[in-house]
C-alpha cells in the first residue's frame, strides 16, 4: 500500500528498523519496524477498516487481504501492528 499511495514522482518511502524492548519486562526484546511515506494519507473513517480482510481502496485492482494477512502473521509471532495517518491533498 505505501508505494501505491505515493505521488507518481518525488515520493519517499521510509523504512526504519530498531531494537524494541518491553519496559514492563526487560527480558522481552524484539524488533520494531516503522514504515512511513509521503503519500496522501488514510482518511480517518477508513483507519478502523485497514486490517479487515475485505477493505480495499484500490477498487477492482485489490482484494483487501494484504494488511489483514500481515496483522495475523505479526500477532501469531507475539507482535503488534499499529497505524497512524494524516490526510494530505494528493500532489500531481
N, C-alpha and C positions, 0 to 999 in steps of 0.2 A: 504494500500500500504506500509506503513513503515515496518510493521512486515515481509512482504513477501520480502522486499529488504535487510533485514539484513543477515549477514553471518549465516550459519547454527549453528555455535557455537560461543559464545563470543560476539554476537551483543548487542548493547544497544539502547533502546528506551527512549527518554527523553520527558516528558510532563511537561510543566510549565504553571501555571495559575496565572495571576496577575491582579491588577486593571488597567484600561485603561481610561485615561481622554483625551478628545479632547482639546488641548491647545487653539483652537480658541473659544471654548465655555465651560467655566468651569462648567456649569450646566450639560454638557453631559458626563456621566460616563458609563463605561461598563466593560467588562472583556476581557482580551487578553489571548488567548490560543496559546501556542507555542509548536509545535511538532518537534522533531529532532531525528535523528537516525545515526547510524554508518554504514549505508548501502553504496552501491556503487555510489549513486547519480543519477541524471537525466541528460541525455545528453542535451546540450544547444538547439539543434534543436527540442527537444521534449517539452521544457518548455511551449511554447505557445499553445500546444495541450492538456495539462493536464486537463483543465476544459471543454473540448468539450465532448459531450455525446457519442462520437464514438471512442475516443482514448483509447487504452489499450496496455500495454507492456506485457500482460500475454498470448498472443496468444489465443488459443481456450478456455482457462480457465476463461477469463474475458469478460465483455461486455463494460467496459469503462464508466459506468454511476456513479460510486461512488463519485468522486470529483466533477462532474457536479452537482449531487444532493446536495452535501454539499455546494457548492457555491450558488446555488439557495436558499437553506434554510437560510444560513447565510445572504445573501443580502436581503431576504424578511423580515428579522428582523433588518435591518438597519446596518448590519455589513459588513465586507470585508474580503477577504481571499487572501493571497499572498504566493508565493513560491520562495525560494532561494535554490539553489543547486550547489554543486561542484561534478564533477565526480571523483571517486576514483576507482582504479582497485579492482575488487572483490577478496576478500581473500577466500581461501578454508578452 
